[in-house]
Amino acid sequence: KIIDILEKFSFDTEDLMGQVGKVNYNDPAYIKNIEKQKKLNSDFNIIKDSLTALANRSPMLGSEINSKVKKIQKLNDKTIVNFDERNADMAKTNEQYIMTNANDLALLLGEVLDQMQKQSQSQCSGSKCKKPGSGKPNMSQMKSMQKSLKSQMQSMIDELKKGDGKKDG
């Protein structure tokens, strides 16, 4: 999912980059481009959270992921400043670098995913193994499991309140 979201982010950045070159900074559409860049920056903050969590789980990839994330974040901020200063050429250049770094991240994660799938297949014998992710619940199942967990936790809290916390376990 992270790879797909990174690719969409990259394509959206590329689309905006194409629009920036066509619009004069006196044109009202220029303001819309600034708003689009701010939305892309906001969208990247969501992606950044997922990438940071992934980087924390994988020390080998963590430094590379964090480096690219910081570059993209810094370039996003510079791009907005360039837009505000009506420096469309520099904003377009920064968008190119943003797109390149996002593509590099997606490529890195794609290679790691392929490597993990190959390793998983080599460890499986015959039809004993499922494809990675095939046993994962869908969104409605997750919601029902979440409700069930919430009710279980609430009943445990109620029991603790009734027993003043003196029960074992």
Steps between C-alpha positions, in 0.01 A plus 500: 500500500781742586653442157168570329448817701854618423442440131174699510680780685770499231245513217310782672828692538576442133155628400547813707847549355348498151239756599754733660684544172181601320368760747626855541539614860247782437236246397240403766575134418843559656333520842333164433844354432617629838199333663573176316861510623380555856265203465786287368706611800215399732459167320871434536478553875264201514736295283791616717338348810478159333853522364637604839328203665648272234845654545481437875423132440781447253839631612665405171258711297428759765778742422428497126126544552547777755748679274260500204206603720695796639604607149142486375371689804763772461434528126124520560554790738740673257252457217226676693739785581597520131135514400434774754796697366364452144811304401323236289817373332664414832174347627488283189861392553426408862196302388725303265725410794197411713376268228845342459535433873147358522575272205827391661314411819233307311771314306690415818187373674397306190837326484482412869146365457608286203796369695280414798250318278775299332646411838157397627441282194836329537421412862161351410462146378227421252156633580550540874560876484248765413586814310613779733201697620241251380380426852457863597151614592317757291382836632157380621657206683750735661218730615310211656817373670565852628146521644542161663832600650351825625213319673742250656716780631197684635382189686849455646503862615156454659619187681804684630284783627265258677786306658704815574789347309544204740438225246790292371623541147 
